[in-house]
């Protein structure tokens, strides 16, 4: 049986966010408050936003199988646990019926709604995660902290799914 076409993309999304959270766990409280102009906010606020949005996206896309979280009250370890728990949820989503044009509705607490096709929502999950992980990596760099290697090649290498062959002599 072949893997779903989006399995690697969503495996990477969860894995990269987890690796970045792990790197941030080593920071002190002052470092977690570092914000870089042009980014979402502090490292902590950005990570809370990234995982909170992921929970919201997964809740809508899974039909409520995963609940939104109160990210404002969570520390990095709790965010890490939530993101890890999202792995099976995203795996189930991408293994399911992916009618890209199926309209999904997000109901907000204020009574407003957003209506968007599944394909757009899935694209947004990946874009949103990549954008905010990049912002946190930028903030880490300004602190003199080497960001973790989190691109898709790194995941493939770690999984033994990337083979490099040297040029012949």
Protein Blocks (a to p, Z undefined) as FASTA:
>chain_A
ZZdfklmmmmmmmmmmmmmmmmmmmpcfklmmpccehiabdfklmmmmmmmmmmmmmmmm
nnomaccddfklpcfklmmmmmmmmmmmmmmmmmmccdfklccddddfkopacdddfklm
mmmmmmmmmmmmmmmmmmmmmnopacddfbfklmmmmnopaccddddZZ
